Amino acid sequence: MKIKNKISIVTLFALLIIMLNGCEDMFEPAVENHKDTEDLYNMPGWATGLLGHAYISNPLGSWSFNDVATDDAVSNDPNNGYRQMATGSWRANNNPMDRWQYLRASWQYLNQFIFLADGVNWAADPLVAEMFRDRMKGDAFGMRALYMYHLLLNHAGWAEDGQLLGIPIVKEPEDLNSEFNLPRNTFQECIDQLYADVDSALMLLPEDYGEITDNNQVPAKYRAKGVNAGQYTRVFGDNAKNRMSARIAKAVRAQAALLAASPAYSDGTDVSWEEAANLMAEVLSGLGSNPVSQIDPTGNIWYANSQAIQNLPAGVNPKEILWRGNKEESLDLERDNYPPTLFGSGRVNPTQNLVDAFPMANGYPITDPQSNYDPNNPYAGRDPRLDLYILRNGSKAGPQSTVITTAADGSDNNALNRVETSTRTGYYLKKLLVQTVNANPSSETQAYHYKPFIRYTEIFLGYAEAANEAWGPTGTGTHGYSAYDVIKAIRQRAGISADDPYLESVKGDKDKMRELIHNERRLELCFEGFRFWDIRRWKKDITQPAKGMRIEDGEYSVLDLVERRAYQDYMYYGPIPYGEVIKFDNLLQNKGW
Amino acid sequence: MKQIYIGLIFCICFLLNFSNASAQETEMLAWENDTIDNKVEVAFRAINQRDLLGGVSVIDVEEMTKKAYTTYSLNFIENLIGGVSGNIWGMDEYLVVIDGIVRDANNVLPTEIEQITILKGPAAVVLYGSRAAKGVVQITTKRGKVGAPTINIRANTGIHTPKAFPKYLGSAEYMTLYNEARVNDGLDPSYSEEDIFRFASGENPYRYPSLDMYSSDYLRKAYNRSEAIAEITGGNNRVKYYTSTGYYRENSLLKVGNSKNNYTSRLFVRGNVDMNLRDFLKVQADANVTFYDSYSAAGNWWSNAASLRPNRVAPLIPLSYLEENDIPSWAAINASNYILDGKYFLGGTQLNPTNPIADSYAAGDSKFVSRQFQFNTLFDFNLKSLLQGLHFRAKYGIDYALTYNQGYTNEYATFEPSWTNYAGSDMIASVTQYGTDNKTGDEVISNSAYRYTYNFSGQFDYTRTIDDSHNFFGMIVANGWQRQLSGQYHRITNVNLGLQASYNFNHKYYVDFSSASPYSAKLPEGNRLGFSPTLTLGWRPVKEDFFSDTAFDDLMLTLSGGIISQDLDIATDDNEMGYYLYKSILQRGGWYSWADLGGEAATEFQRGNNPSMTFVKRKEINLGLRGSLWDKLVSFDFNYFSGKMDGDIARVSSLYPIYFTQVGYPTSSIIPYVNYNIDNRSGFDFSIYLNKKVSEVDLTLGVSGMYTSTEAAKRDESFEYDYQTRIGRSVNGLWGLESLGFFNDQEQIDSSPTQQFGDVAPGDLRYKDQNGDGIIDNNDEVFLGRWDTPFRLGLNFTAKWRNFTLFAMADGFYGGHGFKNNSYYWVRSDNKYSDIVRNRWTEETKGTATYPRLTTTNGANSFRNSDFWLFKTDRLNLSQVQFTYDIPKTAFEGSFVNGVSLYIAGYNLLTISNEREHFERNVDSAPQTRFYNFGVVGTF
């Protein structure tokens, strides 16, 4: 073969290689598995994924520990955003509490999903498909109510014009051509919308999910259409447990009603304490005809027993838990919050303010002359919850029950302010941590945890708070139990002496009872992200500086200013995002921001 | 469109065969010698330097290397000519093309390079297509020449000496000042006077350590780099060859544990062959192979050096502090694999269970391995049988690069002693163990990555001169390349057709039309084919009669304008490849679970649709002026450029609610990317050379430079206050608060606007309330200056006397600013304390303090960008000085030696700046070095 022919063959071959190699991305982009919204009608898994998006951004999904921006705790992490905020950097354009963007983005997904759901081909079996459609839509309505509650919590407030505003209510999926310059709806309108979404959810969702075996257990509306137990279970069975249910939707409604009835908002709504109490009671009725007798005896240490959590059947909730996330083996919480000698970072440091809020075991507040409180032996004879939730000087913690010395003259890194992972207040967090966890990097032992989304204790306390306001400490409305009954049960569970003379002494005084209920709520729900908003909706003093305890040579002295709480009067309500107010002139900012 | 390209390729193939057939009858001709004088390689062709039409600069690297040896291929491009300052003409990236193939500049050595051409203007880059839109650095390697084989051997050896170390405080001073910071924050001091005294006394550095990671215990005074390179070149009428092979090895500054064996080495072999197969066919085949290894002991020495506080850990503790009968401690320590020199055990604490010194001994090692294989070939068909002056040339290149790390990752135990003191001497009472020894026998291969690059071009070009005065050139070129990166689904792609038509009359009047039709699969269908026209006019007035009596030897004026369509900027941070950015995407994203079950993937929207997305356009006009005066005493080259980058993609967020985008997890957005941003860019570059012979000394002085400014002309923004707008300001702006000094007392704080960044105390920075709202927050940030280098200066000087040559080069940077905001300057919370804090604000020193009060918090009020931390980056670096002696040829007469040169050189010798210390100090990374080299090169 002549050389030129060889060359031309080689050249042709080379060019062919180019063309073969060159196909992808050269003239057409390499194919990606992208879908359009239209495709979703025949892809129920993907369609449900829109709802899933809103589940991922569940505002209850993880611990916020925004308690470190309250009088309950401080963080020893200098870069903690809540710490910055509490010490004076809270601005409408620098807001660690901002949920406007994140939650409303997922809200859009809920709108999109609700819009699509009727057209999605959920299953081949038309009865199953109908039930899926009901469940999924109900789920989305319930989630939208949840989102509304949290948006109101973080962003509702009084505008300069004297109106109590919520968020702009948008119920349709928005696109690039929608009208965006929308005014905020009033708080009342938002509550109405939340109620409407809950009503929609209640229409579509069962009280709880779970397998049924008998066709007679199929709810009447489906039974009438010929749905059998197997078909029902496919949709509403065990594999839907801990998805949004009627029970959860009711709880969200009750939470919102309690918020609306509270002093910070009551002037702008028609939600009464009585309504809040009734809605709380409706949730509690799920526990039985006498809910107070059904209080989970371990409900105040629901996190502590890793073995029990591990042994929970899939999706099943202990009595205390109304809604929760998955149980998972981990040690993150412990690694963050254990004291240094247990290989933790000692992040959340409870304050003296909170420690002082625990009564004596006899039930009296430590300020009460009958309490027998001894400032020189401050931890003796206290409410047992103090030692359950807080590590103080001399407490034992960790898998070896190591004695933790937080005294300033302690010999190791647990001592007050010793190193960057030491406590700043003289206390470490104990609540939520499983003490069997070993955080030593060379011999780690994990434990089972879950994140409760709603606990019955919160609902009980909500009922007590609202019932006390509506009907007085011992008034029962139509429910057969009073605020007094609830508080007594909770205090008994905590280990307060059985006669509880202090409770008896205040049960005739609504104001004193209110203080007691507020305090019980503070203790029972501490470090779970409630305090920050509770003191705001109660219009309590939000500028109480965080205090600590310094112990040296066995002498106790209170540190009066561990960290200031640099909040202004207008900071009872969070701001809406600065940038949005600049862009959209119909959007009014809350007063002061 | 695709069909057009495929059609073109087939057409090329057809022609190829046709030409072969027709060429059969022609006679063998002798090798065509390269007839172009002062040849300059530009896009897809070489032209005579005098015919350059502006926007192009050229460096004769082969000539430079004789007097200025360097180790990095691009060392000269910012100095000898104007227009380059980390980028070309103020744009943010450039394309490196080596021998016509898209390659890395660091994989070719200066000794292998013949010429570097900088293509700056639109007309210069247009033929290379979309991805060359922001300039091209075109490197041409050496090729063989007809003649007897020549061997060139070069050997270098030199030392690196560190310029400066950051200065950190020792334990006692650190502890004293940390106590002060604590007191400032209203806290008790952390350290007792007695402790500080013991640390200060140095009585027992193992119990009271003061770790200095820059100490000579751990660092060498200097380290070596040695290199040998051999080049063999030669050829005859049929075949010419150039080969080069070389090896270098460099140590590191570290000498503790395994780090004393740290090294970097590179071995390469290159071969460039030119074959004259037939009279009508020339073939080039080039290959290059590189083996690069970089070995280092485990541990991150330099970042630890910037963060590990001196009092935290004693890394090595003598066994002699253990009592003989302390059975448990001995048992624990004897179980350790790491008793060093039979004398020391590894120290640790609970908070520092490992440390960089122990890492060097016990944590293993890692070798970064890089292998590159490069091959390219060129077929050059002379189609004169069809048409005199017509060529078809096809080029194909395939590069393969592979990198990975190999090494051992081990864990180790450390021991914290608990000390006692018997009769005045410290002893260890017991030890606590942290971690466990875990030496894996398995070598770990990690970070494996590969990269393929394919290049192809095919061109017909036509050169013809008629009547010795009408010079025509025409070219049509198809150019494409693709790069596949591991872990990336999509490929970096460039495809374009190019068209060039040039004419000049007597090298006096020039007109050139160059254009490209780039094709981009990143854009929506219908918008994928772009058009990039450029037009250039040139005039050489010295050829006019009326100009004949001036001092000008040469003077050339050029005027050029063009619009380059590019898809380089069709990319975003989270989609670097940039495909499908025009399209709304619904995809699986995130995961959710419930009922203690495994869960499901969620679905997310990313982006909105933009069916009209199109190329970003570089629109620019250039003015060029070059020439020489007085018998080349002065030669100069000047370019002015002005234009805009139009249609950079952005999300116009100001139109939509903030929640159209979700950040964090999950993530989402339904806002489309649109062609929106516009940047206005203008500036000039110049280079002036003076050549003068003063008695027997040839002197050359070169001054080059560039001024650029790029301002935002259109942006999506919604600022409440006009002074915050980005429009009309440099895109390289530094923004921050305007500081008014320190707060000197609480009263002053109380009477000033509220600073909303956290706690404020006397000694903190006080800021100006720009908008007068009584609050200092982010809305009070203003434009403070540019962080880039507005004016870049290059100075070079050559003096040649007989066989001695002196070369010196200095680089200037002017007009830029920076923030002193790294950990050396922003000392707060639990940072390591540098000497900068000595002049801190205290009640006593408030009159003279230059640094804010110390704090153990994050000091968010003072430690944020403000003009307090601003400094000018003006500086002049003496970057290279070389002294060369060429041994007279007469010395070798009759031997096989043709010539020998000896040279000594120094690099990065000196920085002249008000901020010299800042510029010479590396924080968080290995120190900068001065490099002194001795070399010899012999030709045989």
Chai-1 contact restraints between the chains, C-beta under 6 A:
chainA,res_idxA,chainB,res_idxB,connection_type,confidence,min_distance_angstrom,max_distance_angstrom,comment,restraint_id
A,K4,B,N20,contact,1.0,0.0,6.0,A-B,restraint_1
A,S8,B,L16,contact,1.0,0.0,6.0,A-B,restraint_2
A,S8,B,N17,contact,1.0,0.0,6.0,A-B,restraint_3
A,S8,B,N20,contact,1.0,0.0,6.0,A-B,restraint_4
A,T11,B,L16,contact,1.0,0.0,6.0,A-B,restraint_5
A,L12,B,C13,contact,1.0,0.0,6.0,A-B,restraint_6
A,A14,B,Y396,contact,1.0,0.0,6.0,A-B,restraint_7
A,L15,B,I9,contact,1.0,0.0,6.0,A-B,restraint_8
A,L15,B,C13,contact,1.0,0.0,6.0,A-B,restraint_9
A,I18,B,F456,contact,1.0,0.0,6.0,A-B,restraint_10
A,N21,B,Y454,contact,1.0,0.0,6.0,A-B,restraint_11
A,D25,B,H490,contact,1.0,0.0,6.0,A-B,restraint_12
A,D25,B,R491,contact,1.0,0.0,6.0,A-B,restraint_13
A,D25,B,T493,contact,1.0,0.0,6.0,A-B,restraint_14
A,D25,B,A521,contact,1.0,0.0,6.0,A-B,restraint_15
A,M26,B,T493,contact,1.0,0.0,6.0,A-B,restraint_16
A,M26,B,V495,contact,1.0,0.0,6.0,A-B,restraint_17
A,F27,B,K2,contact,1.0,0.0,6.0,A-B,restraint_18
A,E28,B,A521,contact,1.0,0.0,6.0,A-B,restraint_19
A,P29,B,A521,contact,1.0,0.0,6.0,A-B,restraint_20
A,P29,B,Y579,contact,1.0,0.0,6.0,A-B,restraint_21
A,A30,B,H490,contact,1.0,0.0,6.0,A-B,restraint_22
A,H34,B,I585,contact,1.0,0.0,6.0,A-B,restraint_23
A,K35,B,L586,contact,1.0,0.0,6.0,A-B,restraint_24
A,W46,B,T603,contact,1.0,0.0,6.0,A-B,restraint_25
A,G49,B,A602,contact,1.0,0.0,6.0,A-B,restraint_26
A,G49,B,T603,contact,1.0,0.0,6.0,A-B,restraint_27
A,L50,B,T603,contact,1.0,0.0,6.0,A-B,restraint_28
A,G52,B,Y592,contact,1.0,0.0,6.0,A-B,restraint_29
A,G52,B,A602,contact,1.0,0.0,6.0,A-B,restraint_30
A,H53,B,A602,contact,1.0,0.0,6.0,A-B,restraint_31
A,H53,B,E604,contact,1.0,0.0,6.0,A-B,restraint_32
A,H53,B,P666,contact,1.0,0.0,6.0,A-B,restraint_33
A,Y55,B,Y592,contact,1.0,0.0,6.0,A-B,restraint_34
A,I56,B,G590,contact,1.0,0.0,6.0,A-B,restraint_35
A,I56,B,Y592,contact,1.0,0.0,6.0,A-B,restraint_36
A,I56,B,A602,contact,1.0,0.0,6.0,A-B,restraint_37
A,I56,B,P666,contact,1.0,0.0,6.0,A-B,restraint_38
A,P78,B,S829,contact,1.0,0.0,6.0,A-B,restraint_39
A,P78,B,T857,contact,1.0,0.0,6.0,A-B,restraint_40
A,P78,B,N858,contact,1.0,0.0,6.0,A-B,restraint_41
A,N79,B,N858,contact,1.0,0.0,6.0,A-B,restraint_42
A,Q84,B,G758,contact,1.0,0.0,6.0,A-B,restraint_43
A,Q84,B,A860,contact,1.0,0.0,6.0,A-B,restraint_44
A,T87,B,G758,contact,1.0,0.0,6.0,A-B,restraint_45
A,T87,B,D759,contact,1.0,0.0,6.0,A-B,restraint_46
A,G88,B,G758,contact,1.0,0.0,6.0,A-B,restraint_47
A,S89,B,Q756,contact,1.0,0.0,6.0,A-B,restraint_48
A,S89,B,F757,contact,1.0,0.0,6.0,A-B,restraint_49
A,S89,B,G758,contact,1.0,0.0,6.0,A-B,restraint_50
A,R91,B,Q756,contact,1.0,0.0,6.0,A-B,restraint_51
A,R91,B,D777,contact,1.0,0.0,6.0,A-B,restraint_52
A,N93,B,N778,contact,1.0,0.0,6.0,A-B,restraint_53
A,Q101,B,I658,contact,1.0,0.0,6.0,A-B,restraint_54
A,Q101,B,Y659,contact,1.0,0.0,6.0,A-B,restraint_55
A,R104,B,Y659,contact,1.0,0.0,6.0,A-B,restraint_56
A,A105,B,Y659,contact,1.0,0.0,6.0,A-B,restraint_57
A,A105,B,Q662,contact,1.0,0.0,6.0,A-B,restraint_58
A,A105,B,S668,contact,1.0,0.0,6.0,A-B,restraint_59
A,L176,B,G608,contact,1.0,0.0,6.0,A-B,restraint_60
A,F180,B,P657,contact,1.0,0.0,6.0,A-B,restraint_61
A,N239,B,A595,contact,1.0,0.0,6.0,A-B,restraint_62
A,K241,B,A595,contact,1.0,0.0,6.0,A-B,restraint_63
A,N242,B,W594,contact,1.0,0.0,6.0,A-B,restraint_64
A,N242,B,A595,contact,1.0,0.0,6.0,A-B,restraint_65
A,R243,B,W594,contact,1.0,0.0,6.0,A-B,restraint_66
A,A314,B,A595,contact,1.0,0.0,6.0,A-B,restraint_67
A,A314,B,D596,contact,1.0,0.0,6.0,A-B,restraint_68
A,G315,B,A595,contact,1.0,0.0,6.0,A-B,restraint_69
A,G315,B,D596,contact,1.0,0.0,6.0,A-B,restraint_70
A,N326,B,S593,contact,1.0,0.0,6.0,A-B,restraint_71
A,N326,B,D596,contact,1.0,0.0,6.0,A-B,restraint_72
A,K327,B,D596,contact,1.0,0.0,6.0,A-B,restraint_73
A,N417,B,L187,contact,1.0,0.0,6.0,A-B,restraint_74
A,E420,B,D830,contact,1.0,0.0,6.0,A-B,restraint_75
A,S442,B,G435,contact,1.0,0.0,6.0,A-B,restraint_76
A,S442,B,T436,contact,1.0,0.0,6.0,A-B,restraint_77
A,P577,B,I658,contact,1.0,0.0,6.0,A-B,restraint_78
A,E580,B,I658,contact,1.0,0.0,6.0,A-B,restraint_79
A,I582,B,S718,contact,1.0,0.0,6.0,A-B,restraint_80
A,I582,B,E720,contact,1.0,0.0,6.0,A-B,restraint_81
A,K583,B,S654,contact,1.0,0.0,6.0,A-B,restraint_82
A,K583,B,S718,contact,1.0,0.0,6.0,A-B,restraint_83
